[in-house]
Amino acid sequence: MLRFLTVGAFLVSGSVAVATPLCVDLGPTGVVHDSRTVDLWAPNVQFAGQNIDFNFSFENGQFIRLFTATNNSFQIDAFFRINNAPLGALNFGGSGFLTDNHGAELGPAVTLVALPVTLGFHQVGVDLLLRPLTSDLVPADVNGIHLDLTLPNSPEFGFGDGPPGGVTFAGNVFGIGPGVPRDVVPDFGSTALFLTIALGGLISMRAWVTSAR
């Protein structure tokens, strides 16, 4: 059904959202403190002012578990490469939310923050930041992330098909399952740790992008 909806959306007006699946390997399972960055392959999409839906899913039955100790600190920072647009030309908008194993919304949608990644006089990528991503109940298992994205109206540019970008998942503490504890409760100092992570998550992604060039 998703395949037929995706093809159909390309055949009508650019204002119609296009559902694009993005499958991500979360890496080793276990409890994660701070953050985890993995490769992200973006589709080859030109910017024509259209709306596009990205449905992130996880390979090999993996999932992200939000613990009580995650404490509304969970966020993602998705980096997509762009084929050398001039500075100041591109504006992105949108929102996103967490989904369960049926694709249903786990918590409220949050507004997207789009930050340009530049090299010299060109924009070579964009950081799409969603925070905080929360669930209405915890502990909760996250099986995907839905991103509603409005692209710039600049048809000469787009997400290229070159080297992969990356996505950083960050928070006080969270699990990558299977094989993780049912819950982790807060301990002393977790609030201070969250403040450190919130400030450092984007810095970590920028450093990873720079090393990958």
N, C-alpha and C positions, 0 to 999 in steps of 0.2 A: 504493500500500500504506500509506504514512504517513497519508494522509487517512482511510482506513478504520479504522486503528488509533486515530487521534485521536478520531473520532466515537464509536467503540465504548467508549473509556475514559470518556467523559462519561455513558454510559448505565448504568455500574455504580458500585460503591462509591467514595466519595471517597478511599479509601486507595490507589486505583490511579493510577499516574503517567500524566499526560497529556502527550503529545509535542506541543510548540508550536514551530513554526519562527519564528525571528526573523532577518530578512534585514537586513544592515548594509552601508551604503556606506562603505568605508574612506577615501574621499577620494583625493587625488593619490598616484600610485605613487612609489616611491623609497626610499632609506635614511632611516630615522627615528632620530634621537638624542633620547632623553628620552621623549616621549609624543605620542599623537594622540588627540583627543577628537572623537567624532562623535555624531549624533543616534541615539536608540534609541526606537522606538515599541513600547510594551508592550501586550499584549493586555488586554482588559477582563475581568478575573478577580476574582471575589469570594473572600474568605478564609474557607474552611470546614475548615481543618485538613488539606487534601488535599496529596498530593504531585504536583508538576508538573515535567515535563522541558522545559527550554528548549534548543533546538538552534539556536545562532547559526551563520549562514552569511554569505557575503560576495558582494556583487553583482558582475556583469559579469566573472566569472572571476578576481576578485581573490583573493589569499591573503596570509598573513603568513609571512615566512621568518625562522626563528630561526637566527642565525649562531653560530659558535664564540664570538665576542665577546659574544653575548647573555648567556652565562655564568650560566644559571639565574636571571636577573633579570626575566624576562617576567612580567607580571601584568595582570589586568583589574580594573576598578572599574566595575560597571554600576549606574547610578542609575535607579530606577523610582519614578515619582510615585505617591502614595497620597492618597486623597480625605479628608484632614483627620481622621485618627484621633486620639483623645486620647493624651497621652503615657503611656508605660509599658505600653501594651496589646498590643503586637505583638512576637512572637518568630519569627524565621526560622531555618532550619537547612538544611544540605545540603552538597554537594560538587560539584566540576567537574573537567573534564580537556579537553585538546586533542584534536582529531580530524583525520584525513587526508581525502583526497578520496573515500574510500569510507565515511566515517563511523566508521572504526575508531579506537580509542584510541591516541594517540601516546606518552603518558607516564602516570605515576601520577596518580590523582585526588588533589586537595587539598581540605581542609576549608574550607567557606565561612565568611567573617567578615561578619556583617551589622551595619551601623552606621546608626542612625536619623538622618534629616535632619529637623530641626524648624523650626517657625516659630511663635513665641509659645508657646501651650500645646498645639499640635497637631503630630503627626508627618505631614509632607507628602511624605515619600519615604523610601527606604531605599537605602543603598549596599551592594551585594553585591560583596565583595572576594575575589578568588581569587589567591593568590600563595604560592610561585612556581609558575607553570605551565611544565612542562618537557617535553621530548621525550627518548625513550630514545636517540636518535641526533641529531647535529647535523652539518652544517646540515639543517634540516627545514622542510618547507612545511606550514603550518597552514591547513586549509580550513574549519575550524569549531571551535566550543567547545560542549561539552555541559555543561549545568548541571542537577543534580538538586536541586530546591528543595522544602522542606517549608514550607507556608504556615501562618500563625496561624489559630486557630479563632475568627474574628471576622467573621461573615457580613455585618455592616453596613458593612464596609470592604473595600477592594480596590485593585488597580491601576486607576486611572481611564483614561478615553479622551480626556483633555484634551491639553495641550501635551506634546511628546515629552520623555523623559528623555535620558540620554546614557550612553555607555560610553567609558572611557579605557583605551587600551592603552599600557603603559609598559614600559621596559626600558633596559639600557645602550645597545643599538643593535639594531634589527631592520629587516626590509624589508617593504614593501608592494608586492607584485608584481601583474602581471608586469613584466619589465624591470629586475630588481635583480641585483646580483652574486651569484654562486653562494655565496660565503662572505665574511665579514669576520672577521679574526682580532684578538685583543686587542692593545691597545697600552698603554703605560705610563699609569697613572692611571685605568684603567677600573674598578678596584675601588672607588676613592673616588667615581667618578661613580655607580656602582650604589647606594651608600649614600645619596647625595643624592637619587636618583630614588625609592628606596623610601620615604624620608620625605616627599618632595614630591608623589608621585602623587596621594594622597588630597586634599591641599591644593588641587591644581589642579582636581580634580573639584568640590570644594566651591565654589571661586571661579566655575567655569563654571555651576554650578547657580544660584548667587546672581545672576549677571548675566543668566540666562535667565528669571528670574521676572518 
